[in-house]
Amino acid sequence: MTAVLARARAELRARIPAVVALGVLLGLGAGAVMMLAAGARRTDTAYPRFARAYKAADVTIIRFPSQPGNDFAQLDFSVVAKEPQVADAATLHFLATTENLQILAGDAAYGTTVNRPKLLEGRRPRADSLDEMMVSFLLAQSNHLHVGSLVPVHFPVTFTKSLPVTLHVVGIEASPGEFPPQISNGTPGQGGVAHVSDALYRSLKDQRVFTFDFLLLRLKHGSADLPALNDELNRLANGLPQLNQDLNAQAANVQRSIHLQAVALWIVSGLVALIGLLVLSQLLARQATIDATESPTLLALGMTRPQIWLTGMGRSAIIGIVGAAIGVAGAFAASPLMPIGTARIADPSPGVSFDPTVLGIGAVAALVVVLVLAAWPLWKSTKVVQHETATAGSAKPSLAARSARLSGFPPPVSTGMRLALESGRGRTEVPVRSSLMSVTLAIAALAGALTFGASLNHLLNTPRLYGWKWDAHVTTNSDQPSSDPAVDALQSDPAVEDVAGVDTPPVLLDGRIRFDVIALDQKKGLLDPIVLDGRAPRQPNEIALGVKTLRDAHAHIGSTVRLLITAITGSRDIPFTVVGTVVIPPNSDSARLGSGAVITYDAVKRMAPPDFKHLPQQTDLYFRFAPGVNKAQAMAAVRKLPVVNTNGKGTTALENDYAIILPQRPTDLVNFGQVQNLPFLLAGLVAVLAAATLAHTLVTSIRRRRRDLAILKMLGFVPRQVRWTVAWQATTFVSAALLIGLPVGIAVGRVGWSAFASNLGTLPEPVTPSLRLLLTIPGAIVLANVIAVIPALMAGRMKPAPALRAE
């Protein structure tokens, strides 16, 4: 052991720069992996931590003013707030605007004990202010608002008169329930909102501006209290339907969408770790090869192979410790870069963060990985290689090199191809295979990322793929109690081919799965959802499920499931036959892709209790234009269609009484903005790693093959030919990687996207970005030759005599 320690100290003193350099490189790679992994964990927990810190509500109950056509229960908020399941309650008031802005004002409990806002900029409106508002970050982003912006708003007082008020933005906030995915359809609490003072609300209410209220409840045990609360609400409703919403479903949707960010970070972390392992294995293999030149001397002096191996392992352990320390410090220093996207807004504790679990495991893993990767090359280096020169000289050239020579390629070309594809032996050995594997993996990741990203963009730009088989969704945004007048207007429009009334009651499937169904009431033509398998429901006892709901229900086409409507007291638990799987676009902020079901409107009637007077009037509809119609012109005409107000306020244009919602992207995919760009960011990252690997391979090759290059010069190669040899070496190397990596990456990207899209519940329609992938070929070759410039200059300037003398 004394000999091992003495040799280890001598090696460490002689190779301090190399040890430090390897430790720094390991630390940078390990730090990047640890930062991404810790960022993934921090991203994944951001919204749950936000919901706890800012007292997120669990349930909202909407109460519209009592008027003709309003068939919903008028619950007493003060009574509901005293239910035993309720921990805190707050009342919120919605103020209607002609701009369809969502203006809210709350009581003293709102913003303190329920749904506290996180101020991103500025301050909250003063309690006595009549012209100040605080806007959500979504509204600020979509309308380019900032602190100090002036926003003119018109509050309707009568059917033809509105009250103008200019509101001054004093703050930008993020509150529970205001994070995407949400459907901006004019419903309070969905999409971007603005908050004003209670004083302004009372002033506008006194001037007869249309308002309605809703109650926010924080439950003592969260979603566990929902069944008991729902029973109490049904008792208080006296048989009338209610307008209430489980906000935990929307919170779960937010969490699912943010979870995509975390998964993406984990994937990037894994790819960086994998490519880093390949690069590190090359560096350690090269170091072991250098050690092999001294093994015969050490063996002759009396050291055993295990002692020589332990000496190298000790040096590797120091590299691992240095790298682990640098990695932990780097990950901690870079932690303010995380989390990403919407999770960054939600994170209640932004700034530096120390994740002991990830950083501890990462530090141990860095040390263990170095020791594992170094163990075999170091043991191999302790063996004396006999007849090295003869063996190296008798090595059989590769097939590519023989083909290049037989094809009559110039000497620089054939020599460059041989250097690129042959690893050599003994002192001239270069880790070509592992280097080629690294670059091939990077190119495959690049092609896969480009294919996945193009398929994602295709999905987001093709509404049909995520379920929008109709051209528009129409919903009332005024005191118009139903969609019937809009249906009458659209039925008379020859440009409109299909119209269906829509109801979206919340249901319970098999007594355990809660979601909203889409009940279609065909009014004109036939408007079916996008069918993945089977067919659409036609009878009152048939149902088509989203793929996730089908999976959660452990059902299949032909199975029987049971449904009841949770918002109707006494709703019957009715059996339905599953006749298909469908693509269902999210139609509320609690819905998600792949979740839900489609039934007929007669099925809703079938679930209602026998003594139920009548169902609430439909307030929504879908419509689709006839083939060949100019949709832009037809939509402009639809907006101007005359509709009769059923409250006796005359006739007005359809767009005045109804909101027309055009196809919207599924925001649970892109709510944080970076999802679309993440594949391209990953592509850039792996391209950098591939470039670094290629540069390392070229430099190593030139240093290890000084003898070969010197002999070429002695045989007549001029510096220009040597430079061309290195250039062709780089070109051949990257061409081989492209030949393997591109088709593999395309195949993996298409298969991965198909699996991802099918799991989402959308139509899997992968797209291959042919132009981008074709441009990758010349781009990679040009980049390889740019990287080869410095190694080529080094090779061209090398003096043959000193190189051969050193050998």
N, C-alpha and C positions, 0 to 999 in steps of 0.2 A: 504493500500500500504506500510505503514511503517513496518508491520509484514512481508510482502513479501520480502522487501529489507533486513531486519534484518536476516531473515532465509536464503536468498540467500547468504549474506556475510558469514554467519556461515558455510553453506555447501561448499562454495568456499574455505574457509580456511581449512576445514577438508578434502576436496577432490581435492586439487591442483594437486597431482600426477596423479589421474585418469583423471582429466580434460585435463591436459597437454598431457597425453598419447593418449587420444581419439583425441585431436586436431592434434597431430603429425601424427597419423594414417590417419586421414581424409586428412591432408595436403599432405601426400605422395601419397594417391590415387588420390586426386584432382590434384596434380601437374603432375602426370603421364598422366591423362586424358587431362589436359590443354596443356602439352607438345606435346602430339600426335595430338591434334586438331590444335594447332598453327603450328605444323610441317606439317600437311596436307595442310593448307592454304598456307604456305610458299612454299611447294613443288609444289602446283598447279600453283602458280604464278611465279615460278622461270624462266621458259623459256620465257614467254612474257616479263618479266623484262630484261632478258638477251638480247633478240632481240632488245629491245629499246635502251638499254645501249650500245650495240656493233654494232648498225646501220646495221641491217640485210637487205640484198637485197630482193626485191620482185619478180624479174623476171631475168631469165638468157636466153641469146640468143647464140646459138652455131653456129660457122661459120667454116666449114671445108674448106681446100684448094681446089681451083678449079681444078678438074681433071676428066677424063672420068669416068662415072658411078655416079658422084655426081650430083644428081637431085635437090638439095636443093638451096634455095635462098641465094645469097651472099650479105647480107645486109651490108650497110656502117655504121659501128659503130658510127662514128662521127655524122652522120645525125640522127641516132636513139637517141643518147645522148641528142640531142637538142629538142626532142619532148616535147610539153608543159606539159605532165604528169610526166616527169622525174625530180626528185630532185637532184640525184647524180648518176654518172655512173663510173664504173671501168672496165678495160680490164684485163682479166686473160688468161694466156697462159698454155696450156697443153703439157707436154713433154712425148712422148712415151718411154717406157722402156721394155726390154725383160722380166723383172721380173713382169710386169703388175702392178708396183707401179704407183700411181697417183701423179706425180710430177707437181707442179704448180708454176708459177711465175706471179706476178702481177705488174701493173704500180703503180705510186705514190698514186693514189686514193684508190687502193685496200689495205685494212688494216688500212685506216685512215678515209675516209668518207663513205666507204662501207665495210661491213664485217670486222670490227676490231677484231683481235684475243685477246682472254683472255689468257694471259701467265700463265700457271700452274707451269712451272719450266723453268729456264734458260732465254734465250733472243732470239730475232729475228736474222736472218742471217744479216751480214753486207752488205751494199749496193754493195760493190766491191768484195764480197766473191765469190770464184769459187768452194768451197768445203764444204760449210755449208748448213744445212737444219734445218727447224723447223717442227716437225711432230705433227699431230693431236693426241689427247689422244686415239682415237680408234686404230690408227696405232701403237702407243706405247704399248697399251695393247695386241693387237693381235700378235705383233712381239717381245715383251719383250724388248722394247727399252727404253733407259734412256739418260739423258744428258751425252755426252761423248761417246756414241755408235758410231761405225764405220759401215757404210752400203755400201757394194759394189753394184753399179748400172751400168747396161749396156744400153746405149742409141743406138737404131738401126740407122745406117747411110745408109746402103743399105740392100738389101734382105738377104745378107749373112754376113754382117759385122756390128759390133756394137762398140761403143766407151765406154770403161770402165772408170768409175769415182768412187772414194771412197768418200762418203759424211759423214761429221761429224755432229752428232746430237747436236745442241746447244740450243734447246728449245723444250718444249712440250706445245701445245696450244689447245684451244677450240674456234672454230669460228662458227658463224651462218651458217647453212646449212651442218654442219659436225656432227650432232647428229643423232643417230639412232632414228627411223627405217630407214635403208637404205639397198639397194641391192648392194653387192660388186661384180659388174659385169664388172669392168674395165671402166665404164663410169665416166668421170671427175665429181668431186663433190660428188660421192657416195662412201661410205665406208671410210676407213682411207686414209688420204692424207698427202703429205709432201710439204713444201713450200721452194723454193730456191730464190736466188736473181735474179734481172733482168739482172745483169751482166752475171751470169751463163747461163741464158736463151739465151741471145744474142750470147754468145760464142758457145753454142751448135747449135743454129740455123745457124750460119755461117758455121758450119761443116755439115750442111744438115741433122740434126736430125729431124725426123718427128714431127711436132707440129701442133696444131690447136688452135683457139682462141674462147673465149666466153665472152660476155658482161654481166656484172651484173648491174642491175638497181634498185635504190631505188626510189619509186614513191612518189609523193607529198601527196597523200591520200591513200596510200596502195592499197589493193585489189580493192577499189572502182574505181581506175583509169584503171583497167585491160581491161574492154570492149573497152574503147576509144583507149587505146594503141594498143590493138589487131587489131582494125580497121586500125590504121596507119601502123602497120607492114604488114598487108595484102596488103595495097596500095603500100608500098615500095617493096614488094616481086614480084610484077608484075605477079601474077598468079602461082608462084612456091611455093611449100610447105616450111615451115620453121621448124627449130629445136629450139623451145623455150619452156620454162617450167615456170609454175607458182610456185615460191618457197614458196608462202604462203600455198599451199597445203601440201608441205613437212613439213613446220613449224606446220601446224595444226596436221599432223600425229605425229610429235614429242610431241606436247602438249597432244594429246590423249594418247600416250603411257606413258607420265609422269603422266597424270591424273589418270592412274591406280594405281600409287604409292599413290597418295593422297586419292583415294577411299579406298585403303587397310588400310591406316593410320586411316581414319575415322571409318572403321569397327572395327579395333583393339581398337580405343578409345571408341567406343560404348560398346564393350564387356567388356573392363576394367571398364567402368562406371557402367554397369549392375551388374557385379559380385561384384564390390565395394559397390554398393547400398545394395546388399543382406548381405554382411559382416557387413556393418555399421548398418543395421537394427538390426542385432543380438546383436551388442555391445550396441546400445541404448536400446534395449528391456531388455537386462541383467541389464543395469544401472537402468532402470525404475523398474524392479523387486526388485532390492536392495532397492530402495526408498519406495516400497510398505510396507516394514517391519516397516517403521517409520511413515507411514500415520495414523495408529490408534492413536498414541501418539499425533501427531500434531492436529488431529481432536478433541481429548479430551481436548487439550489446547485452543481450540477456533478458530483455522484456518479453513477456508472453503475449499471445494474441488477446486474451481477456484484459490484460493490463493496458495494452494499447487502446483497446475498445473503450475501457472505462475512462481513459484520458480524454478521448473524443467526446464521450457522453457527458463528462463533467463540463467541457467547454460548451456543449449544446445546452446543458442545464442553465449555464450563465446566460446564454443567448435567450433562452425561454424566460428567465426571470426578468431580464432587462426588457424584453418585448412585452411581457405581461404588465410590468409597471408602467411602461409608456402607453400601452393600450388602455389601461384603466384611467390614467391621467387624461389621455386624449378623449376618451368617451365621456368623462365627467366634464371636461372643458367644452365639448361640443354639445352637451345635453340641452342648452337653450335652443338649439335648432329643432328640437322635438317638443311636442308632437306636431303632426302636419295637418293641413287642411282644416276642416271644421273643428276637429278635436283640439286644435291649437286655441280656438276661440273658447271652447268649453272648459279647457283645463283650468281648474281653480287655483293652481299653484304653478304659474309659468316661471320660466327662468331655469337656473341650474338645478339638476336633480341627480341624486346618487341612488342607483338601484343596486343594493348589495347583492341581491340574488343573481342578476345578470352579470354584473361586473365580477363577482366572486367566481361564478362558474366560468366566465370568459377567461379570467386570469389563469385558473387551474387548467382549462382546456388549452390555452396557448402554450403552457409549459409542457403538458402531456403530449400535445401534437408535435412539438419540436423533438422531444425525446423519441417518439414513435417513428417519425419520419427519418431521424438520423440513425436509428439503431442498426438497420440492415446495411445501408451504405457504409457506415463506419466499420461494421464487422467484416464486410466484403473487402474494405481497404486494408485490413490487417493481413491479408493473404498475399504472399509473394507471387507476382505474375512472372512466369518464366517465358523466355523466347518471345518477348513482347514485340520486338522489331519484326521478327519473321512472321509472327501471327498477324500483325497489323498489315504487313505487306502482302500476305496471302489472302486477306479478306476479299470476298467476292463482291464486286460492285453491284449496286442495286439495279433492278430492272429498268428504272427510269434513267439511270445514268448510262446503262448499256444502250438503251433505245436512243438516247440523245446522241451518243457517239456514232451509232450506226446510221442515224438519220442525217448525218453530215452537218450538225450544228457546229458553229464556231467553238473553239476551245473554251472561251470564257463562259459560254452558255452551258456546255456539258459539264464543265468543272463546277459551276455554280449549282447546277442541279444535284451533282453528287454531294457537294458540301451540305445542301439543304436536307437531303433525304437519308444520308448515311451518318450514323453516330460516331463511327470510328472506334478505335480500340486503344487501350492503354492510356498513354499520356495525351493522345489526341482525341479521346472520347468526349463527346458533347451530348448532353441529354436531349437528343432530337425528338425522340418519341413522346416524352412527357411535354416538351415544348409544343410539339405539333398538336397534341391532345388539348393543351390549354387554349391555343389559338382556335382550334376547331370548335371547342366548347363555347368560346366567346362568340364566334361567328354564328353557331347554331342558336345561341341565346339571342343574338342580334336579330337573326331571321325570325325566330319564334316571337320575339317581342314586337317586331314590325307587323307580323301577321296577326297577332293577338290585338294590337292597337288598331289596325285597319278594320278588323272585324268588330271591335267595340265601336268605332266611329260609324261603321255601317249600321250597326244596331241603333245607335242614337239618332241617326239621320233617316231611319226607315220606320215610321210609326207602326206599320203593319207588323213588324217583327215583335214589338212589345205590346200588341193587342189592340191598337187603334184601327179597327176595321171601318169605323165611321169617320166622317169628316169634321164633326164638331159635337161638343157636349153643351147643351143649353140648360141653364138653371135660373130660377127666378132670383132677382136681386132687389126686389122692392116689396111693397105690400101686396103684390099679385099672389094669391094663395096657391095657385096651381099652374101646371104647364099646359093645361087644356087650350087656352087661347093661342099659345105658340104652336101647338099641334095643328089646330085648325088652319093657321096661316101657312104652315109648311106643307100641309096636305094639298093646298091649292096651288103650290108652286111647282110648275112642270120641271124645273131644274132639279128638284129634290126627288130622288127615286125611292128612298127608304126612310121611314121614321119609326122610332120605337120609344114609348114611354119607359122610364127607368125608375125603379125603386131599389134602395140599397139598405134593407133592414138588417140590423145585427142579429146573428143567429148563433146557436149552439149546436154543434154537430157531435152526435153520439155522446152528448152530455159532457164533453170535455174540451172541444176545440171551438174557440170563439172567433168569428170574423164577420165581415159584411158580404152578403150575396148581392149579385146583380140580377134583379128580376126584370125581364124584358116583356113589355106589353106591346106587341106588334100593332102599329097604327096604319102604316102604309108600306107596302112591299114586305120584304123579309130582311131583317137586320140581325145576323148571327155573329157570335164571337169567332175569333180565329181558333180553329180546331186543330189540335195536335194529333189526337187519336180518337177513334170512334166518331161520334156525331154530336150535334147540339141538341139540347132538350126540346121536345115538342109537346109533351104531355105534362099535366100537373104533378105526376108522380116521378118525373125524371129530373136528373141533375147532372151537370158536367162540372168537374172539379179542376182547380189548378194543380199542377204537378206536386207542389209542396204539400198542399192540403190532402191530396190523394195519398201521398207518402205518410203524412202524419196520421191519417185515419186508417192506415194499413188496409186500404181498399184497392180495388181494381175495377176495370170496366165489367159490369155485370153484378158487382157487389150491391148490397143494400145498406144504406146509411140512414140515420134518423136526424131530423132537424126540428128545431123550434125557434121562434122569434123571441129574443130576450126582452124586447121593449114593449111587448104586448102581454098584459096580464092574462093568464090562462091559455097562452098559445100552446097548441097541441104538438106533442112529439110525434112527428109523422114520418113514415118510411119513404125513402126515395131510392130509385134504381140509378146507379152510376152508368151513364151512357157514353161518356167521353171525357177527355182531358182537353182543356182549353187554355189559351193565353189570355190572362186577365190584366189589363192595365190598372195600376193603382188609382182608385177613385176617391180615396180619402187619405188623410195623413196617418191613419192606422193600418192602411192596407200595404201590401208589398207584392212585388212580382212573384208569380207562381202560387200565390195564396188566394183563397176565396173560391167562389162557385158561381155558376150561372143557372138560373131556373126561369120558368115562365111566371108571369104575373098571376096566373090562375093558381100556381103553387103557393103564392103568398096568401091568397084567399083561402086555400085549403088548410093552411096552418092556423088561421085565425079561429078563435073559439066560436061555437055555433051561435051564441047569444051576442056576438060582437056586432055593434051597430053598423059600422062601415070603416074601411081602412082610410088612413089619411090620404088626402089628395096628392097625386104625383106632382113633384116640383121640378123634375129633371126629364130630359129626353136626349136621345142620340139621333142624328140624321146623317144621310149620305147622299151625295150628288149623283146624278145619272152619269154613265160613261160618256166621255167626249165633251162634257160641260167645262167651260172656262171657270175654274173654281174661284179665282180671285174676283171675277165679275159677279159670279153667282153669289158669293159670300157677301159682297157689298149690297146686292139686292136683298138678300135675306135680312140683313141688319135693318133695312128700311121697311120690311113687311109690316102692314098695319095689324095690330092686335087689339082686342077689346079688353079693357080692364074690368074684371068681374066685380070690383068694388064700386062700380058706378062712376068711374072717373074718366069715362070717354075712351077714345081710341088714340093710341100712340104707336110709335115705331117699336119694333120688337127689341131693338138694342137698348131702349130706355127701361123696359121692365125686366129684361133678362140679360144675364151674362153669357156670352158665347165663348166657350173655351175650345181653343184649337188644340191639336195634338201636342202633348207635353212629354218631354223626355222623362224617363223614370229616374227621378232625382235620388232614389236610394242607391243608384250606381254612381252618380257624378256630383253628389252634394258637396263634396269638398274640392271640386275643381281639378285636383291633380290626377284623378283616376284616369282620365283620358290621356294625359301626358305621361303617366308613370311608365308605360311600356317604352316610350321613346327615351325617357330619362335612364331607364335600365339599359336600353340599347347603347346610349352614350357611355354609360359606366363600363359595360363589358367591352366596348370598343377601346376605351382607355386601357383597361387591363390587358387586352390583346396586344395593343401597341407596346405596352411595357414588357410583356412577355417576349415579343419579337425582338425588341431592342436588346434585352438581356441575352437572348439566344445568339444574336449576331455578334455582340461584343465577346461573349464567352467563346464562340466559334473561332473568332480571329485570334484571341489570346491562346487558346488551346491548340490551334492549328498554325501557329507561327512557322513550324518546320515545313508544313505542306506549302504554305504561301511562299516561303523562302525558296523552296525547290522550284516552284513555278517561275519565280523571277530568275533563278539561275538557268532555267530552260528557255528563257527568252521573253517571258511576260513583261511587258512594260507597265508602269503604274496605272495607265488608263485601263489596260486589260484586267488588272487585279481589281480595280474599282468596279468594272463591269461584272466580274465574277461575283463580287459581294452583292451587287444589285440583282443579278440573276438568282443568287442564293435566296435573297429576300422574296423575289417574285415567285420563285418555285415554291417556297415554303408557304406563302399565303395562298397561292393558287391551289395547292393540295388541301389546305384547310377549307377554302371556299368550296372545292369540289365535294367535300364530305359534309361540311357544316351547313351549307345553304339548303339542300334538300331535306336533311334531317331536321333543321330548324323549322322549315315550312311545314313539314309533316307534324312535328310536335305542336307548333302553333295552331294548326287547324284542328287537330284532335283535342288539344287543350281548350280551345275556344268552344268547340262543339259540346264538350263535357260541361264547361262553365255555363254556357247559354242554356243547355238543357236543365241544369240544376237550378238556374234562375227562373225557369218557367217561360222562356221566350223561344221563338223559332230559331233553332241553331242554323245559321247561314254564314259559315266562315268565308272570309274574303282574303285572297292572296294579293298583296300590293306589288304587282309585277314590276312596275316602273321603279319603285324604291329599291326592290331587291336587285334588279338589273343594275341600277346605279351603284349598288354596294360593291359589285365586282370591280369596276375601274377605280372606285373610291378606295377600296382596300388595297389594290395593287399600287396606286399612287402613294397612299399613306405608307405602305411597306417600303417603297423606294425612298421616301422622304426620311423615314427612320434609318434607312441604310446609309444615308449620306455620310454621317460622322464615322461609323465603322468602316465604310469604304475608304474614306480619306486616311484613316489609321492604317488600314492594310496597304494602301498604295504607297505610303511614306515609309513603310517598314524596310529596314536594311537587311538584306539576306545574310550577310556574313555574321553580324552579332547574333542573329536568331539561330543560325546553325551552330555557332560556337557555344551558345547556351545549351543546346541539345547535347 
